[in-house]
Amino acid sequence: MPGIVLIGAQWGDEGKGKATDLIGTHVNYVARFNGGNNAGHSVVVGNESYALHLLPSGIISPTVIPVIGNGVVVDPEVLFQEIDGLESRGVDCSRLLVSEAAHVIAPYHRTLDKVTERFLGKHKIGTTGRGIGPAYADKINRVGIRVHDLFNADHLHDKVEASLHQKNQMLVKLYNRRPIDVDQTTDELLKLGERLKPYVANTGLILNKALDEGKTVLFEGAQATMLDVDHGTYPFVTSSNPTAGGACTGTGVGPTKISRVIGVSKAYVTRVGEGPFPTELFDESGEWLRQQGHEFGVTTGRPRRCGWFDAVVNRYASQVNGLTDLVLTKLDVLTGLKEIPICVAYDVDGERYDDMPTDQAAFAAAKPIYETMPGWDEDISAVHAFEDLPATCQAYVKRLEELSNCRISAIGTGPQRDHIISVHSLID
């Protein structure tokens, strides 16, 4: 019954593909449990690179059943674009399963997302404008549309009408926009439902049966710990729970069926969008990290904000997720630095914080307290054993492990799939 949760331990873009590669052929199912097409991750197979936004990474492997769980918000148009793109490259997507209980991103969710973000002006959250937040808001307000609603015309019309009643008043009276037509929206969703239907299933039941039969399920989180709506840097967060607990609520699998929780962290830190970021660099060091690490968003193309490794964030991620293992990625990016700072604590108005402040105002005011370690010049991309790393590189990794309160079980040493060091197995 090996249920494995894989999550980001920072603000996203940590390189979860490295961990997925190590688990590899031992996985029978890969289940996305949160978020929508605001996420972006790259999967490299041989010389082929695939940019995925909504589909689970398991879609590329013919032996894996990819699942979109009930905790995901699904934009059918984007899903079909991804499927068409992959199938044109010879990838079989017929194995995909989509939860009948997942919520749907309707066209009006995208409209509201963009309009309200512009309206916020300097108070904007930094949303991608893909309708994720409004779809989750409808879910909580109990006016959301689920996948199974797309197969009943009368029922769907009633739900769209109820959902648009207040939204149209806002669009007209507050934002000076035209109202959205209920009949047209219903017809559009019904057509999308016709194509989506072959993929739809009771995925919670399927995943539970698979685990009971001893099969391996990888629960794949989008975004990351510090973007969690409950545990992240609120309000500059996503609209779902990318932490380990979200794997259960987002798939219908109980916590006793989870045997391992793997967090992924970069050897430094990046963030996209608005919000506090204590170790952010605004000088040539930040630009150097951005260029060396190719830090530009898979989904948006936006340059990522870059900073030194934040051990306070990693300790917090270990606590919130109950991490059993860490995968450290992009260690090679730091090659060539004479000294490497590590944030070990915060200074908030003269008071030292060794742990994450619960008050977001305090976190926004946090100044990093650094310790510095010597760097290395050697190329580490061809290294496959920890003891073969330069001594100063080994010392850096060991210090990050100590500060994170979690063992580092794998290390990414370069951009290719085989640029990795396995320290501890992630599957036994």
N, C-alpha and C positions, 0 to 999 in steps of 0.2 A: 504494500500500500504506500509506495513512495510518491507523495505529493510534494513538489518542490516549488517554492515561491521565489521569483526573481524580481527584484525591485531596484530602482535607483536610490542611492544613499545620499545624493546631494540635490541639485536643482535640475536634474535631467541631463541628457546627452552624455551619459557616462560611458557608453559603449557596451551595452548589455549583450551585444552579439558575441563578445569573447566568452562570456559564461555559457551562452547557448551552445557555442561550438564545443566546449568541453563536455557538456552533457550529451550532445550529439545524438548518436544512434540509440541511446538508452531511453529516449523519450518516445512515448506512443501518442501523446496528445500535447498540443500547446494551446493554452486557453488565455486569451486576452480578457482581463477582468474589469477594466476601468477606462475612462477617457473616450476619445473619439479620434477623428482625423486631424486633431490639433497636435497629435504625437507624430514623431518621425523617427525611423530607425533604418539603418542600412544593413543589408545582409549580403555577404560576399561569398560566392560559390565559384571556385576556380578563378577564371578571369572575368566572371560576370558579377556585376554589382546591382543590387535591387534596393530601391528606396521604397519602403513600406510606410503607410500612414495609418491605416485602419486594420489591415489584415495582420494576423499573428505571424511571427517569423517562421513558424512551422509550415507555412504554405509552400515554401521552396522545397522542402524535403518530401519526396513521394511516399515515404514510409510513415509519415506523421499525419495525424488528423488535426487540422487547425480549427479552433473554436472561438467564436465571438460570444462572450458571456453576457448575462443579463445586465451587468453593471456598465456595459459599454453603451454609448449613444451612437446610433448608426445613421449615417447619411447615405441612403441607398445610391444616390447618383455617384458619390465619390467611391463607394464600394464597387460599383460596376465599372467605373473607370480603371480602378486598380486591377480588377479581375481581367478586363479586356487587355490591359497593358501586359500583364503577366502571361496570359494565354497566347498573345501574339509572339511571345518569346519562348513558347513551348512549355510553359509551366501549367500543369493540370490543377485547376481550382475546383474541380467537382467534389472534392473531399470536404470542402468548407462546410462547417455547421454554424448557424446563427441562432442564438437564443430567441425563442418566440416571445420572451418577456423583456427583451432589450428595448429601450426607448428609441424612437425615430427622430432624427433631425429633419424637420420640415423646412421648406424654402423660407417660410416666415421667420424661422429661428435665425437664419443667417442675416436676414434683413434687420431684425431687431438688434442683433449683436453689433453690426457695423454702425447703425444709427445711434445707439446708446453710447457706444465707445466714443464716437465723435462728440456727442453732447457733453460728455464728462470733461473734455478739454484737458487741463493740466492734472485733473484727478483721475485720469484714465488708468485702467488696470494693466493694460498691455495685452489684451486678448488678441487671438489670431483672426477673429472675425468669422469663424466658421460655424457659429451657431451652437457651440458646445454649452456655454453657460446658460443661455435661454432654454435649451432643451432640458438640462438638469433642473432648472428652476421650475419648468412645467411639471417635471416628474415629482418634485417635492410639493408643488401646489396641487397635485392630483388632477391636472388637466393635460397630462402628457399622452402621447400616442405611442403605443407599443407595437412591436412587429406584427403580432397576431391581429391587431386592429385593421391592418391593411387588406384583410381578406373578407371583410364584411362592409359592403358599401353604405348601408343605412347607418350602421353603428359608427363607421368612420366619419360620415358626414356630421353626425351629432357631436362627435368629439372635436372635430375641426371647428365647428360653429361655436362650441363652448370655449374653446381655446382662443379663438380670434375675437370674441365679444369684447373683452377688455383691451386686447392688443390693438385693435383697430381704433378704438377711442384714443389710445395713447399716440398712435401714429398720426392721426388726423389733428387732434387738439394740442398735443405737446410738441410733436416733431414736424408738423406741417407736411405730412406725407399722405399719399393716397391710401385708402383702406385696401386690405387684401381680400380678394374674392373667395368666398367659402367654397362654392361649387367648383371653380377652377382648381383650387388647391386640392380638394378631395379627388378630383379626376386624375390629377398628376400623381398623387400618392397611390391610388388604386393601380395605375399602370406600373409604377415602380414595384408594387406588391406582387404583381403577376410574375415578374422576373425573379423576385427575391424568394418566392415560395419554395422552390426545390431545395434551397439551402436551410430552410427553417426547421428547427427541431427542439425537443425538450432537452436542452443541453445539460441542465443540472442533473437530470436522471442519468444521462449517458456518462457524464464524468464520474458520478458516484459509483456506478456499476463498474467502470473501468478501474477505479481505485480498489474496489472490493475484489476484483479479479487479479490484483497484483500488478496492474499496468502502471506505467510512470506518466504522471501528468505534470507538465511544467506550466505554472500559473505566471503569466507574463504581465507585468505592470507597465503602464504607460506613464510618462512624466516621472516624478520622483518624490521622495519623502518630504522635502522642503516645499513642495507645491501641493501637499495634501490640504484639503479644505478644512480639516480639523486640526492637523498637527504641523502645518506649514506656516509660512510667513504671511498669515492672513492680514489684509485682504488680497495680497498679491500672490494668489494661488490658483490652481485649477479648480474645477467644480466637482471633483470626485475624490475618492480615497485611493491614491497610488501606494499606500503603505500596505504591509502584509495583511492586516485585517480586511482590507478591501478584496483580497483574493477569495475570501469566504463569502462575503455578502455579494460580490460581483459574479459568482458562479453557482452559488447554492451548494457549496461543499463545506462541511463542518470543520472546525479548527483541529479536531483530533485526527483528521486525515492528512494534515500537513506535517511532514517529517523534517523539512529543511527550509531555511529562509536565507537566501543568498543576496547580499547587497553588492552593488557595483559602484565604485568611486574612481574618479580620475586621480592621478598623482598631483593634480592641482584642482582648481574649481572653476566652473563656468556657470553663467546664468543668462537666460534670454528673457526680455521683457522688463517690466518695472519691478520695483521692490528693493528692500535692503539687502546688502551684500557686503559684509564687514571687510573681507580681504580683497575687494575689487581694486584693480590696479588701473590708474589713469595715465601712467607714464609709458616709457618705451618698453618696460618689462611686460606690461599688459599686451601691448601690440606684438611683441616678440612671441609671447605664448599663443596669441591668436593666429599668427602666421605659421608658426612651427606646428601647431596642433590642428591647423585647418578648421578653425572654430567658426563655422557658419552653419545656420540651421538647415536641416534636411527638409523640413516642411516649408519654412518661410524664406530661407536664404539670408536671414538677418545675421549680422555679425554678433557673436556671443560676447558677453562681458566676461573678463578673465581675472582670476586672482589666485593667490597662493592657497595651498591645502589648508582647510579649516578643520582642525581636529575636534572642535566643539560640535560642529555639525555632524561629524561622523560618530561621535559618542552618542549624540542624540538619536541618530538613525539606528544605531545598535540597540538602544533602549526601546524606541517606539516599535521597531519591527521584530525584536527578539532575534537579531541576526545570529546565524550559526557560522557564516562564512562571509568573507569579503573578497571580491575580485578587484584588483587594482589595475587600472588601464592607463595607457599613454605615459608610462614611465619614461619611455624613450624621448618624449618631447623635452624633458628637462636636461637631456645630454648637452653638455657644453657650458652649463652654468657653473661658476666658481663657487657660489654659495646659494643655498636654497632655504628661504624662510618657511617656517611652519607656524601657523596660528595655533597656540596651545590654550589660550584663554582670551577673555574680553575685558576691556576696561570700559565701564559705563559710569561716567561722571565721577571718576576716581575710585570706584568700587570694582574689585576683581570678580569676574564670573568665570568659573571653571565649567559650568554647565549652561545649557541653553536658557536664556531668560524667558519666562512665560509671558511677560509684558512685552508686546510688540513694539511699543514706544522705546523701551529699553534696548531691544534688539536693534532697532533702527539707529540708536545712538552709540552702538557698540564700536569700540576701536580695538583692532586686533593686537594681542600681545604675542610677539614672535620669539621663537628661538630659531637659530640658524645652524644649518648643517652643511658640511662641505659637499660640493658636487662632484661630477666625473666627466671625463671627455671621451671615454671609450664608446664605440658603437655597440649597443647591447641587443640589436634586433636579431642577431643569429644565436643568442644565448638561450639554452633550453633547460638549464639547471641553475637553481638559485645560487649555489656555491660558486658558479662561474661568473656571476656578476662582479663588477668592481667592488672593492671593499666598502667604499664610501656609499655606493648605491645600495648594497646590502644593509648598511647601517641606517640609511634613509627609510627603507621599507620596514625594517624592524621597529623603528621609532614610530612610524605611522600605525603599525599594528598595535603597539603598546598604547598609544594615545587614543585609538579607536575602540578599545575594549572588545576587539573581535579579531580572530586569526585571519590572516591574509592567505587564502588558499590558491590563488592564481594571480599571475602578473602579466599584463599585456606589455610587450616590448617593441611593438611596431604595428604598422597598419594592416599587414597581411594576416590571414587566419592562423598561420603556423608561427606567428611571432608571439609566442606565449610560453610562460613557464607554469607548469602545474606543481604546486607545492603540496597540496592535500587534495585527495579525490573529492569531487562534488556530488558523487552519486552513491557512495556506499553508506 
